[in-house]
Amino acid sequence: WYQRRVRAGQPINMESIKIESLVPAELSGSDITVPQFMEKFPGLVDTNLHQKRLQASESGNVLRYVGVLSIVRKSPRDVAPQVEAKVELREYSKTHSFASLSGADNIVLIRTRRFDARPMIIRGPGAGADVTAFGVFADILKLSL
């Protein structure tokens, strides 16, 4: 299902999504073993994210790992707009809608020409740990049959 999906009326595939990994570069090489990864991961990730969180906090901001879909039209009548999809860590002011997100909540912000100054926001509960664990367990059961 992920080979080619249509989003916002435009084709997109997994290879075209730019993903900022939260895994430090030192741990993303193919020469690192699983035990080495597991040993170094907590310290490197905690240190890296802690530094970024402190920098954001000093500016009065918070960090959020977000997915962004942008449709860029060269003109209002452009029938073949460019689609840019990315997942990245971003800073948001504490007054931004994303800043108050907590737990398993999900939020979608839709900004268009009409909803620019006050974007449309859809917010609600996400799956959460229990529902996700149930889904993983169901997948394991399917594989074992």
Buried (B, 14 or more C-beta within 10 A) or exposed (E): EEEEEEEEEBEBEEEEBEEEEEEBEEBEEEEBEEEEBEEBBEEBBEEBBEEBBEEBEEEEBBBBEBEEBEBEEEEEEEEEBEBBBBBBBBBBEEEBEBBEBEEEEEBEBEEEEEEEEEEEEEEEEEEEEEEEEEEEEEEEEEEEE
